[in-house]
Structures are given as C-alpha cells and as structure tokens.
Amino acid sequence: MRKACRIFFGILLVSILGGLAWTVLRKPQVPNPIYKGKSLSQWLEQVDVSKGQSALTTNAAEAVLHMGTNCIPYLLWEAGTQDSELKLSVMRFLNRFLPDRYSVFGSGQRHLSAMRGLFVLGGAAIPPAMDGLTNADKQIRLGSEVALLALRARSPIVTQGLIANLHDKNVAVRAQAAQTLGFLGRDESENVLPALMQLLDDKNENIQHAGALGLYALGQKAKPAIPKLLAMLAKTNSNNPDDIFVLEFAIKGIDPDAAAKAGIK
C-alpha cells in the first residue's frame, strides 16, 4: 500500500513539474524564421550591438536583414515577454538541474535579443511596430511599445497610438504605453502631459506609478504636474516605500528645485 502511494505521489509530482516546465519552455506563438539552417534567435545571439555600426556588417546582421520584416512578429513577441513570479521560480528550479546548453532564459535575455534585431532593422521596423499597437495579442501590443521606444520613433501618429493604449484592457500594456509616451512625446507635451496626469487618478496603483514615471521621462515639460505629485506624496502611507520612491523619483527628475523645497533628498 505504501509503495503504491509513493508511486502515485511520484507520478503526481512529475506531472506537476512537467506542467510548470511547459509554462516556461513552451514555444512562442509566432514563427522563428530560418535562414541558412539557423533560426532568427540563433542569429541574434551573434549580433554584438556594442560594436555600433560595425555590427551591421557581420554575417549575423546580414542574415537578419535578409529575413527583413519577416522577423518583426518574433521580435515584437520577444520584446513583450514578461516573467510572472511563478515562471521565475520555475526557471530558477530548472536551471539548477539543466546542463548549461539547455538553460532557460527569462524576459531580460529575450528583451536583449529583440533589441539586437531591432537595432539591425532600424527604421524599417517602425511601421510594423506602429501597427502592432492595436494587435489582438496583448504581448504584441506590449512588445510594440517597447520596440517604438528602442527605435526612438517620434511622430504624431506614434503619440496618438500610445495615448490610445493608455486605455488598454491590459495593465502592463497601459503602463508601458505611459513610460514610452513620456520619452517619445516631449515635442508634443501639450497632448502628452494631460494624458499622463490623468493616470495619477487611476484606481490601479501600478498605473499611477507608470503615470508618474511617464511624467519623469517628459522632464521639465511635466512641471505643471508637480503640485499633483506633491499632494499624492503627502497622502502616501509611510508603510508603502514603493509609492514614496516612485513619487520622489519623479518629482526630483521633473523639478529639482521643487523637490529640494519639499525636503526630498
């Protein structure tokens, strides 16, 4: 009887671990293009962006350029990857036992891979990334926002798309839209500033933080938001260090003099 119980629980444990591993190891829902027998992800590992423009003359860069816009869905998917706490725990567990060549990579490495591809494609990736802002898949929408930021795609059309995404159903998409908008919308602050300030009244704390960080990215043009940020800081519970850190960080970045007057170090 005991032996049967051990077998049963052993099978159950393997099934659970197998299911968890699947959540980490499952393949993207977008194609990983192949060129000369290597996948796009393999070519991207060989792109060294630290070499600047000279990196564009390598075989890896030429392979990415040959695949062209066929790379975009995969790059946007990777750029929009997020790791849940469960996924992070499973990755740590698996990487303790897997050989190095089978190591499981999290979103950080995948974001870096996407940035390499976007670096190579340059401006050619902007129109597809703009289209991706309204994609049915939330991960593509999120990845498009990250890609537009990486590509420094400043234009009224991009601004309009990002402002629209501030009202997305997905919190992560809304938050990333706010931060991207702050960096890219400095030349259109008359439209961007009120859109970001509106987020400070959102019921979701993460969106409030994203709005504050977007205002920080907007720089001195966000000075009209200082009274609101200071009022929020005054009402913040001292037991919530994240709120305090984000608000103080934003205030110092927008208006150092106002921060000093408020006693923010």
C-alpha positions as CSV (number, residue, x, y, z in Angstrom):
1,M,0.0,0.0,0.0
2,R,2.8,2.4,0.9
3,K,4.7,1.6,-2.2
4,A,1.6,2.3,-4.3
5,C,1.2,5.7,-2.5
6,R,4.8,6.6,-3.2
7,I,4.4,5.7,-6.9
8,F,1.2,7.7,-7.1
9,F,2.7,10.8,-5.5
10,G,5.8,10.4,-7.6
11,I,3.8,10.4,-10.8
12,L,1.8,13.4,-9.5
13,L,5.0,15.3,-8.7
14,V,6.4,14.6,-12.1
15,S,3.1,15.8,-13.8
16,I,3.1,19.0,-11.8
17,L,6.7,19.8,-12.6
18,G,6.1,18.9,-16.2
19,G,3.3,21.3,-16.4
20,L,5.3,24.1,-14.8
21,A,8.2,23.4,-17.1
22,W,5.8,23.7,-20.1
23,T,4.8,27.2,-19.0
24,V,8.5,28.2,-19.2
25,L,9.7,26.1,-22.2
26,R,6.7,26.4,-24.5
27,K,7.5,27.9,-27.9
28,P,6.4,31.4,-28.9
29,Q,3.1,31.6,-30.7
30,V,4.8,33.4,-33.6
31,P,7.3,31.9,-36.2
32,N,11.0,32.0,-35.6
33,P,12.3,32.5,-39.2
34,I,15.0,30.3,-40.5
35,Y,17.9,31.4,-42.8
36,K,20.8,29.2,-43.9
37,G,19.8,26.5,-41.4
38,K,19.8,28.8,-38.4
39,S,16.8,30.3,-36.6
40,L,16.5,34.1,-36.1
41,S,17.0,33.6,-32.4
42,Q,20.3,31.9,-33.1
43,W,21.5,34.6,-35.5
44,L,20.6,37.3,-32.9
45,E,22.9,35.7,-30.4
46,Q,25.8,36.6,-32.7
47,V,24.8,40.3,-33.1
48,D,27.1,42.5,-30.9
49,V,25.5,45.9,-30.6
50,S,28.4,47.2,-28.5
51,K,30.3,47.4,-31.8
52,G,28.0,50.1,-33.0
53,Q,27.6,50.5,-36.8
54,S,30.3,47.9,-37.5
55,A,28.0,45.3,-36.1
56,L,25.8,45.8,-39.1
57,T,28.5,44.3,-41.4
58,T,28.6,40.9,-39.8
59,N,27.2,37.7,-41.2
60,A,24.6,37.7,-38.4
61,A,23.4,41.2,-39.2
62,E,23.2,40.3,-42.9
63,A,21.1,37.3,-42.1
64,V,18.7,39.4,-40.1
65,L,18.5,42.0,-42.9
66,H,17.9,39.2,-45.4
67,M,14.9,38.0,-43.4
68,G,13.7,41.6,-43.2
69,T,10.2,42.3,-41.9
70,N,9.6,38.6,-41.6
71,C,11.5,39.0,-38.3
72,I,9.1,41.6,-36.9
73,P,6.4,39.4,-35.3
74,Y,9.0,37.3,-33.5
75,L,10.9,40.4,-32.3
76,L,7.8,42.1,-31.0
77,W,6.7,38.9,-29.2
78,E,10.1,38.7,-27.5
79,A,10.1,42.4,-26.6
80,G,6.7,41.9,-25.0
81,T,7.7,38.9,-22.9
82,Q,7.0,39.2,-19.1
83,D,8.0,36.8,-16.4
84,S,5.4,36.0,-13.7
85,E,6.6,35.1,-10.2
86,L,5.7,31.5,-10.9
87,K,7.7,31.5,-14.1
88,L,10.7,33.0,-12.3
89,S,10.5,30.3,-9.6
90,V,10.3,27.5,-12.2
91,M,13.2,28.9,-14.2
92,R,15.4,29.1,-11.1
93,F,14.5,25.5,-10.2
94,L,15.1,24.1,-13.8
95,N,18.4,26.0,-14.2
96,R,19.7,24.2,-11.1
97,F,19.5,20.9,-12.8
98,L,19.7,21.5,-16.5
99,P,23.1,21.5,-18.4
100,D,24.3,25.0,-19.5
101,R,23.3,24.4,-23.1
102,Y,19.7,23.8,-22.0
103,S,19.5,26.8,-19.6
104,V,16.1,28.5,-19.5
105,F,16.2,32.3,-20.2
106,G,13.9,34.8,-18.8
107,S,12.4,38.0,-20.2
108,G,15.6,40.0,-19.7
109,Q,17.6,37.9,-22.1
110,R,14.7,37.8,-24.6
111,H,14.3,41.5,-24.5
112,L,18.0,41.9,-25.2
113,S,17.7,39.5,-28.2
114,A,14.8,41.6,-29.5
115,M,16.8,44.8,-29.2
116,R,19.6,43.3,-31.3
117,G,17.2,42.6,-34.1
118,L,15.6,46.0,-33.9
119,F,19.0,47.6,-33.9
120,V,19.8,45.8,-37.2
121,L,16.5,46.5,-38.9
122,G,16.4,50.2,-37.7
123,G,13.7,52.4,-39.2
124,A,12.2,49.5,-41.3
125,A,10.8,48.1,-38.0
126,I,8.8,51.3,-37.1
127,P,5.7,50.9,-39.4
128,P,5.1,47.2,-38.3
129,A,5.7,48.2,-34.6
130,M,3.1,51.0,-35.0
131,D,0.6,48.5,-36.5
132,G,1.4,46.2,-33.5
133,L,0.0,48.8,-31.1
134,T,-3.5,47.6,-32.0
135,N,-2.7,43.9,-32.4
136,A,-5.3,41.5,-30.8
137,D,-2.5,39.9,-28.8
138,K,-1.5,41.8,-25.6
139,Q,2.1,40.6,-25.8
140,I,2.5,42.0,-29.3
141,R,0.9,45.3,-28.2
142,L,3.3,45.5,-25.3
143,G,6.3,44.5,-27.4
144,S,5.4,47.2,-30.0
145,E,5.5,49.8,-27.3
146,V,8.9,48.6,-26.2
147,A,10.1,48.5,-29.8
148,L,9.0,52.0,-30.6
149,L,10.9,53.3,-27.5
150,A,14.0,51.4,-28.5
151,L,13.7,52.8,-32.1
152,R,13.1,56.3,-30.8
153,A,10.1,56.6,-33.1
154,R,8.9,60.1,-32.5
155,S,5.9,61.2,-34.6
156,P,2.3,62.4,-34.0
157,I,1.0,59.1,-35.2
158,V,3.1,57.2,-32.7
159,T,1.9,59.6,-30.0
160,Q,-1.7,59.1,-30.9
161,G,-1.3,55.3,-30.8
162,L,0.4,55.4,-27.4
163,I,-2.3,57.7,-25.9
164,A,-4.9,55.3,-27.1
165,N,-3.1,52.4,-25.4
166,L,-3.3,54.2,-22.1
167,H,-6.9,52.9,-22.1
168,D,-6.0,49.3,-23.0
169,K,-7.6,46.5,-21.1
170,N,-4.3,45.1,-20.0
171,V,-2.4,46.8,-17.1
172,A,1.1,46.0,-18.5
173,V,0.2,47.5,-21.9
174,R,-1.2,50.6,-20.2
175,A,1.9,51.0,-18.0
176,Q,4.4,50.6,-20.8
177,A,2.5,53.0,-23.0
178,A,2.8,55.6,-20.3
179,Q,6.5,55.3,-19.9
180,T,7.2,55.1,-23.7
181,L,4.9,58.1,-24.2
182,G,6.9,60.1,-21.7
183,F,10.2,59.5,-23.5
184,L,8.9,59.9,-27.1
185,G,6.3,62.6,-26.6
186,R,8.4,65.5,-25.3
187,D,7.8,67.5,-28.5
188,E,4.0,67.1,-28.1
189,S,3.7,67.8,-24.4
190,E,0.5,69.7,-24.9
191,N,-1.2,66.4,-25.7
192,V,1.0,64.0,-23.7
193,L,1.0,65.9,-20.3
194,P,-2.7,65.8,-19.7
195,A,-2.9,62.2,-20.8
196,L,-0.2,61.2,-18.3
197,M,-1.6,63.3,-15.5
198,Q,-4.9,61.6,-15.8
199,L,-3.2,58.3,-14.9
200,L,-2.3,59.7,-11.5
201,D,-6.0,59.4,-10.5
202,D,-6.3,55.8,-11.7
203,K,-7.6,53.2,-9.3
204,N,-4.7,50.9,-10.1
205,E,-1.5,51.7,-8.2
206,N,0.7,50.3,-10.9
207,I,-0.9,52.7,-13.4
208,Q,-0.4,55.6,-11.0
209,H,3.3,54.6,-10.8
210,A,3.5,54.3,-14.6
211,G,2.0,57.8,-15.0
212,A,4.5,59.3,-12.6
213,L,7.4,57.6,-14.4
214,G,6.0,58.8,-17.7
215,L,5.9,62.4,-16.4
216,Y,9.5,61.9,-15.2
217,A,10.5,60.9,-18.7
218,L,8.8,64.0,-20.0
219,G,11.2,66.1,-18.0
220,Q,10.8,69.8,-17.3
221,K,7.7,69.9,-19.5
222,A,5.9,68.0,-16.8
223,K,6.3,70.8,-14.2
224,P,2.6,71.5,-14.2
225,A,2.2,68.1,-12.6
226,I,4.4,68.9,-9.6
227,P,1.5,70.1,-7.4
228,K,-0.4,66.9,-8.0
229,L,2.6,64.7,-7.4
230,L,3.4,66.6,-4.2
231,A,-0.1,66.2,-3.0
232,M,0.0,62.5,-3.7
233,L,3.3,62.2,-1.8
234,A,1.8,64.0,1.2
235,K,-1.1,61.5,1.3
236,T,1.1,58.4,0.8
237,N,1.3,55.9,3.7
238,S,4.8,55.8,5.1
239,N,4.4,52.0,5.2
240,N,4.4,51.9,1.4
241,P,8.0,52.6,0.3
242,D,7.4,51.9,-3.4
243,D,4.9,54.7,-3.6
244,I,7.2,57.1,-1.9
245,F,10.2,56.1,-4.0
246,V,8.4,56.5,-7.4
247,L,6.8,59.8,-6.5
248,E,10.1,61.3,-5.1
249,F,12.0,60.0,-8.1
250,A,9.5,61.6,-10.5
251,I,9.5,65.0,-8.6
252,K,13.3,65.2,-8.4
253,G,13.6,64.3,-12.2
254,I,11.0,66.9,-13.2
255,D,11.8,69.8,-10.9
256,P,14.9,69.5,-8.6
257,D,14.2,72.9,-7.0
258,A,10.6,71.9,-6.1
259,A,11.9,68.6,-4.7
260,A,14.5,70.5,-2.5
261,K,11.8,72.9,-1.2
262,A,9.7,69.9,-0.3
263,G,12.6,68.3,1.6
264,I,13.1,65.5,-0.9
265,K,16.7,64.3,-0.9
